[in-house]
Protein backbone atom coordinates (compact mmCIF):
# COMPACT_ATOMS: atom_id res chain seq x y z
CA UNK A 1 0.00 0.00 0.00
CA UNK A 2 1.47 3.38 -0.96
CA UNK A 3 1.71 6.45 1.28
CA UNK A 4 -1.29 8.16 -0.32
CA UNK A 5 -3.54 5.14 0.27
CA UNK A 6 -2.40 4.91 3.90
CA UNK A 7 -3.18 8.61 4.36
CA UNK A 8 -6.71 8.15 2.98
CA UNK A 9 -7.24 5.10 5.20
CA UNK A 10 -6.02 6.99 8.29
CA UNK A 11 -8.36 9.90 7.56
CA UNK A 12 -11.29 7.56 7.11
CA UNK A 13 -10.48 5.75 10.35
CA UNK A 14 -10.20 8.97 12.38
CA UNK A 15 -13.47 10.36 11.02
CA UNK A 16 -15.27 7.04 11.56
CA UNK A 17 -13.91 6.81 15.11
CA UNK A 18 -15.33 10.22 16.01
CA UNK A 19 -18.61 9.48 14.22
CA UNK A 20 -19.08 6.17 16.06
CA UNK A 21 -17.82 7.20 19.51
CA UNK A 22 -18.93 10.81 19.75
CA UNK A 23 -16.80 13.48 21.36
CA UNK A 24 -13.26 12.12 21.64
CA UNK A 25 -9.87 13.47 22.62
CA UNK A 26 -6.91 13.25 20.27
CA UNK A 27 -4.92 11.07 22.71
CA UNK A 28 -7.85 8.62 22.88
CA UNK A 29 -7.89 8.44 19.08
CA UNK A 30 -4.12 7.86 19.02
CA UNK A 31 -4.40 4.99 21.51
CA UNK A 32 -7.49 3.42 19.95
CA UNK A 33 -6.32 3.53 16.33
CA UNK A 34 -2.60 3.01 16.92
CA UNK A 35 -1.68 6.14 14.96
CA UNK A 36 1.06 8.62 15.80
CA UNK A 37 0.31 11.87 17.62
CA UNK A 38 1.39 14.03 14.63
CA UNK A 39 -0.81 11.98 12.28
CA UNK A 40 -3.91 12.47 14.45
CA UNK A 41 -3.07 16.15 15.01
CA UNK A 42 -2.74 16.80 11.27
CA UNK A 43 -5.83 14.81 10.32
CA UNK A 44 -8.00 16.39 13.00
CA UNK A 45 -6.88 19.91 12.02
CA UNK A 46 -7.61 19.16 8.35
CA UNK A 47 -11.15 18.03 9.25
CA UNK A 48 -11.64 21.11 11.46
CA UNK A 49 -10.55 23.31 8.55
CA UNK A 50 -12.97 21.47 6.22
CA UNK A 51 -15.87 21.93 8.62
CA UNK A 52 -16.46 18.24 9.32
CA UNK A 53 -15.51 18.24 13.01
CA UNK A 54 -15.04 20.84 15.73
CA UNK A 55 -13.58 21.22 19.18
CA UNK A 56 -16.48 20.99 21.64
CA UNK A 57 -14.84 21.58 25.00
CA UNK A 58 -12.66 19.93 27.58
CA UNK A 59 -13.11 16.32 28.66
CA UNK A 60 -12.40 14.79 32.05
CA UNK A 61 -8.78 14.79 33.10
CA UNK A 62 -7.04 11.55 33.95
CA UNK A 63 -4.53 13.42 36.09
CA UNK A 64 -2.92 15.49 33.37
CA UNK A 65 -4.24 18.37 31.35
CA UNK A 66 -7.88 17.76 30.32
CA UNK A 67 -8.27 16.74 26.67
CA UNK A 68 -9.91 18.97 24.09
CA UNK A 69 -12.77 16.90 22.69
CA UNK A 70 -13.51 16.64 18.97
CA UNK A 71 -16.98 15.88 17.63
CA UNK A 72 -18.80 15.82 14.31
CA UNK A 73 -20.56 18.97 13.13
CA UNK A 74 -24.20 17.83 12.95
CA UNK A 75 -25.16 19.79 9.84
CA UNK A 76 -22.09 18.76 7.83
CA UNK A 77 -22.37 16.15 5.11
CA UNK A 78 -19.91 14.41 2.85
CA UNK A 79 -19.87 13.45 -0.81
CA UNK A 80 -17.42 10.84 -2.01
CA UNK A 81 -16.44 9.77 -5.51
CA UNK A 82 -14.33 6.70 -6.23
CA UNK A 83 -12.73 5.84 -9.57
CA UNK A 84 -11.42 2.26 -9.75
CA UNK A 85 -8.85 1.73 -12.51
CA UNK A 86 -6.77 -1.28 -13.43
CA UNK A 87 -3.71 0.03 -11.62
CA UNK A 88 -4.96 3.01 -9.60
CA UNK A 89 -7.83 4.09 -7.42
CA UNK A 90 -8.76 7.76 -7.01
CA UNK A 91 -10.92 8.99 -4.15
CA UNK A 92 -12.40 12.47 -3.95
CA UNK A 93 -14.26 13.67 -0.86
CA UNK A 94 -16.06 16.94 -0.22
CA UNK A 95 -17.46 18.00 3.12
CA UNK A 96 -20.06 20.78 3.10
CA UNK A 97 -22.24 22.48 5.63
CA UNK A 98 -25.91 22.81 4.72
CA UNK A 99 -27.09 26.33 4.01
CA UNK A 100 -23.51 27.62 4.48
CA UNK A 101 -23.88 27.72 8.27
CA UNK A 102 -20.80 28.23 10.38
CA UNK A 103 -20.42 25.98 13.43
Buried (B, 14 or more C-beta within 10 A) or exposed (E): EEEEEEEBEBBBBBBEBBEEEEBBBBBBBBEBBEBEEEBBBBBBEEBBEBBBBBBBEEBEEEEEEEBBBBBBBEEBEEEEEEEEEEEEEEBEBEBBBEEEEEB
